[in-house]
Every structure is written in C-alpha cells, then in structure tokens.
Amino acid sequence: MKYTGVVLVMLAAICWGISGVIADILMSNGWSPIVISFYRGAIGLLFFSVWLLLRFKENWIVSTRLYIWSVLAGVGVAGNFTFYFLSIQASSVAVAATLMYTAPVFVLIISFLLRLERSTWFKWGSIAGVLLGIILLTGAYNTDSISVSFLGTATGLAAALSYALFIFGFKKASEIGKLPFILTIAFLSFCIVLFLFADKKEAASVLTSHDIGWFLLLGIMGAGISFILYVFGIRTTTAATASMVAMIEPVTASLFGVLLLGDHLTIIQVLGMMVILTTITVLSVKKST
C-alpha cells in the first residue's frame, strides 16, 4: 500500500509521544534522565534480542557497513533520548521540544548535500509549517514565560542532531540487513553508551521501586513497539519525509498530557496541533502520489 510507510512512522511517533508523558511522570518522581533513557532502551533490547534468537539463521548477516550504520543509529537514539530530557531540565519543555523538532531541517539539508533528495519549495514549506505548529503548541513564542539557558539550547540542538543521526542510521542499515539484527545491534550500542554515564546505584534501585511498572511501559511503548514500526516504515519512505511525519509526536504527548496529567490546552495550542496535523496530512498525500 502506498500509505504504509507513512502510517507506520506515524504510529511509531504516537508511541513516542505517549512515552514522553511516561518519562515526564518518572522525572517528576525524581528519576534522572539518563537512568530513564537507559531502561527505555534496555527493555527494548530484550524485545529485539528474543526476536533475533527466534529467527537467528534467517537474520544473521556479516557486513561491516551494516554494523557501522546500526551502531550509529543506536548512538543517535541514545543521544536523542538523553539530550532531550537534559534540555527539559536545563530550560523547559517548550524550549526543548522546539529545538529537538528542528531535526527535519537538519535531515533535509543533509539529504540535499548527499543528493538523496531534491530541494523544493514544497519541502521547505512543509518544514516551516511543522515548525510553526511546534512553536504554537509548545508556547515557545512567549519569551516571558519560558526559561532559556545556554545548556538548554545546546542540549536541545544536540537532541535534534542525534535525531537526524538515528534516522539516517536506520535508513541505511535497513537497506542492507534484517530488522531484528539491526535493532539488536543498535540498542546494544545504545545500552553500552548510557550504562557508562548512568548512576549505577540509581539504576539498580529501579528494579525494586514502585515505579517499575512505568519503566516497563516506557520500554515497551517507547522502544520495543515503536522502533519496530519505525524501521519497517522508513524502508518505504525518505528520511526527510519520515522526520516530518514523526512530528506528530508532540501532538500525541500534549493530548495524553491532558488525559493523564490534567494539563490544559489553550486555543493557540490547539491551533498549533491543527497546523502540524494538516501539514503532515498534505505531505503524506503529496508523497504517496
């Protein structure tokens, strides 16, 4: 089906939006961003490892390029998760979200430089529409109500660059190898990187805490299910399109924030959601035709 790739990426982004709300709950309970990110990836790794072992002979492949792209994808995911949470701590959700969702700009520029896509006014207009919606949704236009710091800005942009890295990593790896192998290698490298920086005592205390259920749900939704959908989806769409369609994530996070956390949306925020959804819909239809 011509819409399959876009729909799968969209479903993955919805899972990420839900996991963002869960992570917010865990951070409110005092857990550090690195430990939250580590468990999100570690639980996902368990899913992918079991999947790989069940069909090991079918999925095993020896390829240096596959290993390199899979590892780069894992490092990109680790950076994206961690820098995003650090940006929230250093500034605010509005600033962090707005900066991280500049990722489509980086992806599109890299695609142009590598001659993977042609530069068109429609693509730049789609990016502008998404960014406008993000600014309205997060309230980043109101400089009096947001907190901006150098660390918050730097980590927010680092999250965006990490986002671009894992998009290209998974895109290139999926052209060479099978999904279970790619995800296992990627998330193994993810866990190794974050384990080096995580507080070991805090990480161990998660296993006996009352929040273990939230951590399990975060790993299942935010890694196990979402990345299977994402890598399947990105096989049949371009990196730039995938990065823009995935911007439905903040819309999902906002809606679940209303349902689970009792947040309230203003008229401007609802307008921002409509701008994002309209842009993604037009982009999806245009891409499929």
Secondary structure as UniProt FT lines:
FT   TURN            2..3
FT   HELIX           4..28
FT   TURN            29..30
FT   HELIX           33..54
FT   HELIX           56..59
FT   HELIX           64..90
FT   HELIX           93..100
FT   TURN            101..102
FT   HELIX           103..113
FT   TURN            114..115
FT   HELIX           121..138
FT   TURN            139..141
FT   TURN            143..145
FT   HELIX           150..174
FT   TURN            175..176
FT   HELIX           179..197
FT   HELIX           200..205
FT   HELIX           206..208
FT   TURN            210..211
FT   HELIX           212..219
FT   HELIX           220..225
FT   HELIX           226..234
FT   TURN            235..236
FT   HELIX           239..245
FT   HELIX           246..248
FT   HELIX           249..261
FT   HELIX           267..288
//
